């Protein structure tokens, strides 16, 4: 039996409900080949996310996205043409003990050898950002993961953001930040020299990750945040609901939001920022 929980604890799920490791690994390149494995490989190849000699820190939160990402990297390492190394890093930001046990149990069952380290971020965030903890938590988590990746001699840090994360972030920036920005598939760290952040799951849809998770029988962690569990849902949930509403009249709305970030026409926008400097279309208009 395993302790399986979202933000609660002490929920017991029989181990026999989980697929075997062999079944889970086989499903990635058979049952979910088209919607997960092929999409993963598309991102890897298109943006050259994995290169010869890389040492990649694969960030494991214990959630559904990082779990499938870890297995995808293991398959790539076994069968891919490029030789690279991996380290699986998992941070405990202050989980309830049962949540930590679940994380360790899932990784053990899935043969993911994690470096688990403590950070105490939940406690810090609860003190300094009580009203809006999620942004600060994400920022601090990123810094802690970079530090661990650097400590292990890695040159890349892989995060499990997927297609839906990217379009939701794009809409969040447009509607709430007044800027057009999205998550990039590859980004050089400005604070950790020699480290790059990569997002190899950018083409994978969340619904397909959920389908894989349900098939595997592994119960991943949700946010598991002891701070946010007491708060009202954030803006990201509003954006997710908005996109679903828009889909009722336009089935391609998600694809179009994603495509918009790939098809920015600099001749038809009022302004942009490059290398930290603001530019206006008026600069060119009077040339």
Secondary structure, DSSP 8 states (H G I E B T S, - for coil): -EE--SSS---EE-GGGS--HHHHHHHHHTTTIIIIIHHHHHHHHHTT-S-TT-EEEEE--SSHHHHHHHHHHHHHHHH-SS--EEEEEEEESS--HHHHHHHHHHHHHTT--EEEEE--HHHHHHHH-SSSHHHHHHHHHHHHHHHHHHHTT-SEEE----HHHHHHHHHHIIIIISS-----SEEE-SSSTT-EEE-TTTT--HHHHHHHHHHHT--------TTGGGS---HHHHHHHHHHHHHTT-TTHHHHHHHHTT---GGG-SEEEETTEEEEHHHHHT-
